[in-house]
Amino acid sequence: MTGFHPGGSREGREREESAGSRPASGEAGGSKPGIPSRWSRERRNLFGAVLEIAVLFITALAFTIFLQAFFIKPFIIPSPSMEPTLQEGDRVLVDRITYHFRKPHRGEIIVFRFNPNDAANATQGGNPFTRSLDLLAEVLNITHQEAMPFIKRVVGVEGDVVELREGQLYVNHVPYQVEYEYVSDGSNGSWEVPAGTVMVMGDNRPNSNDSRRWGFVPYGAIIGRAIAIWWPPGRWTSL
């Protein structure tokens, strides 16, 4: 009579021992199902890092474009026409917000598109949305590509009668007391500033191409108001 052996037959035990001696998945002989290899994890981590950098770069770029279109835009002074206030090579910050809420004032320094009397150099659009699109496109160098930024000082606003008598500035027949340094050229002339425009001159009047030659600056051609010199560091100052 054959008895029951819990371990089974000898052949069965040999088969079990033989099977148990094979390396398990994930050990030397392979990887466990569902657990990524080290190379796979490193590749996924690298992809995540690259993606994060790309998102940060795109976000920073979009923020910069938005900032320059609607808030603050930097400009470089291309000529000595505003000396001694601004020197050639100075970099200034231009406020793009203020003139959405009020008109320019006498004595302010503005940046505008030249030639300001060319309708193509005015901010395009019949409502705030389309004008905003035009400002964004300008920062992206899609529109106003041919317009050169000019920077000058406002010496007369709409309705003013501006006169030069041997270089002395008169506004509405009264001597205008300026609070800034300028270079006089002893010139003479009289102008009446039309509605919706300003008259501008450079502080270095003998070397300035301004309203005395080509007329007035319509509001639509104004880019913004210069508020500070930010470079070089030794010339940091508000305007």
Secondary structure, DSSP 4 states (H G I P E B T S, - for coil): -PPP-TT--HHHHHHHHHHHTSPPTTSTT---TT---HHHHHHHHHHHHHHHHHHHHHHHHHHHHHHHHHTEEEEE--SSTTTTTS-TT-EEEEESSGGGTS---TT-EEEEEESTTSGGGSPP-SSHHHHHHHHHHHHTTSS-TTPEEEEEEEEEETT-EEEEETTEEEETTEE---SS--B-----EEEEPPTTEEEEE-SBGGG--SHHHH--EEGGGEEEEEEEEEESGGG-EE-
